[in-house]
């Protein structure tokens, strides 16, 4: 998995970073096909070890992305709260209102990204489980 630094300032940069971090999920079928041996290579490769390593990579990626999204989501919530407080204290400047609308939109996009992450995780785990369940069953997998 590529390690990518994820900043919360620019949402498009944030999405690009998430896209890079989701490479393992996007290529899960290919990865499973390359690590699992065919009948002729069964003796040369230990599929249990390969499946376990892949599962750990998947879990690590999911945890990293979820933490990044949650961190940015919380930062955006705090910024919206701060801007609303400023507005409620009588500042009705167009710049403030524009910044508030922009931050509220970013907040919605981040919440949507959290939902997308759940779908991606479910799909990846489902595909993983269908291919690796014979070789390795993680103790905490929920299908």
N, C-alpha and C positions, 0 to 999 in steps of 0.2 A: 504494500500500500504506500502511496506517495504521502509524505508528510507535507502538509500545506499549512502555512500560517493563515489564520482566518481573522480578518478584522471586521468590525461591525459598521464602520463609517459609510462605506459605499455598498449598497445592496447588490449591484451588478457584480462587483468584485467578490462579494460574499457568495453569490450564486456560482460564479466561476470556480471558486475554491471548493465549494460543495461538489460540484460536478467532477473535479479532479479526485476528490476523496471518495466518490462513488464508483470509481473505475472497477474495483473488485466486484461490486454488485452488478455493474453493467456487463461484466465478462464472466459471470459465475458459471454459465453453462460451458463455455470454452475452458475455463480453469478446471472444472470437474472432469471434463473429457481428457484433459492433459495429465491430470494426476492419477486418475483411476486406470489401472492396467487392463489391457485386453486379455483374452484367454491365453495368448501366446507369451505374454510378459508377466503373468501372475506371480511367478517365482522370483522375479527380479525386483519387484516393487512391493513395499508394505503399505497397502491402501489404508490401514488403520491409522498409521502415523501421518500419512498425507492428509487424510480427512480431518484428523484432529488438528493438525497445523493450519489447515485452511479455515476450519471453524474458529480457531483463535484469532486469525487475521480478520475474519468477518466480524466477530464480536468486537474486536478492538476498533475497527473502522466505524461500526455502528455507535459505539460509546463515544468516540471522538466527535463524530458529527452531531450527535444528540446534545453533547455538552456545548459545542460551538453554537448551535441553534438556540439552545436555552439561554446561554450567556448573552447573545445578541438580543434575544426576545426580552429578557429582563432589562437590559440597557435601554431598549426602545420604550418599554413600559415606563421606566423611570423618567426618560426624557419627555414623554407625552404628559406624564403627571406634572413635571416641572413646568412645561409650557402652559398647561391648563391652569395651574396655580397662578402663573404670571398673568394670564388672561383674566382670571377671576379677580385679580387685584387691580383691575382697571386698565391694563395695557391692551388696547384694541388696535395696535398698529398693524398695518397690512403685512409687514414682514413677519411679525409674530404669528398672525393667523395663517400665513402661507407655510411657515415652518411647522406649525401644529398640524395642518392638513397633511403635509409631506411626511411627518413622523407617524401620524396615524395610518397612513397608507403603508409605510414601511412595516409597522407593527402587524397589519393585516397580512402582508406578504410573508413575514416571518412565521406567523401562525399557520399560514398555508404551507410553508416549507416544512414545518413540524409534521403536518398531516402527510405530506409527500414522503417524508422520511419513514413514517410508519408503513406506508404501502411498499416502499422499496425494501424495508427490512422483512416484511412478511413474505414478499416474493422470493427474496434471496434465501431465506431460511427454508421455505417450502421446496425450492429447487434443490438446495443442499441436502435436505432430509431425504428427498426422493432418490437421490443418487448415492448418498453415503450411509444411509441407515443400516445397510448390511454390514458395513465395516466399522462404523463408529457412531454411537448414540450419545450425544452430549447430555450430561445430567440435568441441565436446566432448559432444554429445548421445549418450546410449546408449539405444537402443531394443531 
